[in-house]
């Protein structure tokens, strides 16, 4: 073989050895080929470009990483090493943009944000309390 590329498969070393996934080509963890396939099969459009799967996979991966980052912080705040649905809820509700994105979403066994309205909290000082109660008596 004169090309100096090693074990020849002809045409300048193309198609040599192991196959490389589209996800690794794009530098992503999310499955580019699967997302592309779902786009095609979903009937969202008559034609779907190759780049569409890459783009959507990248967006989904970013959103997932963002939520996991915040949920991990919430878990650490609660002195836990494992992320549970409660931590995901706290992460999403405390982040303005994620809360807007997932506004109509219910997370199973997620609970709610700890929140007590100021009106419902007990009064601060006892001296003022007795004064106001005195003025109420007729």
Order of alpha helices (4+ residues) and beta strands (2+ residues): alpha-alpha-alpha-alpha-alpha-alpha
